[in-house]
């Protein structure tokens, strides 16, 4: 998710101390509509190959799922949801963890264009409340999407939030990534990648993982590292 900014006059707090997420401004909603249109046009030109190791299309998975995708692979995340997951295993929709920052407001508005509900929070702000909201959505049958190395990185390092959510809910975790034959790589902390028109794209939905609630800290860390290794294994820069 987009990185957080220092607290400012836009980061208001309720009297209870709960962080109020920055809401999209009119120009951010306009930008979100343009991003939506651009994504739809771009993805029409892509030559896509699906590698569904998770078994989304074959009924291998039961119950709601937590999808994990690196921050720099967000460019095709809505394409994956819109054209594959929603068609084969829609559940009750998708919720996505988005930063409560001003940058997060733009991404939240963009996701809403695709019919995805944003849940605002990060490890530094509104994290506990976001975890509760995500867990409630999973209990209602929604899928969840998390960038495990966001919003600040380091790049390609899984943070503990996704593990906590999986343990709390019992939902299966599916790593997802893609490789584009032709792309633009931005000079950002996550080296964000955007496929170019007519690129060949291999989209991989990795092997599902389960995080039991009754494991030791050492076992939890072992599984976190395994998830990180699985995500890196299906990611080719």
Buried (B, 14 or more C-beta within 10 A) or exposed (E): BBBBBEEEEEBEEEEEEEBEBBEBBEEBBEBBEEBBEEBBEBBEEBEBEBBBBBBBBEEEBEEBBBBBBBBBBBBBBBBBBBBBBBEBBEBEBBBBBBBBBBBBBBBBBBBBBBEBBBBBBBBBBBBEBBBEBBBEBBEEEBBBBBBBBBBBBEBBEBBEBBBBBBBBBBBBBBBBBBBBEEBEEEEEBBBBBBBEEEBEBBBBBBEBBEBEEEBEEEEBEEBBEEBBEBBBEBBEE
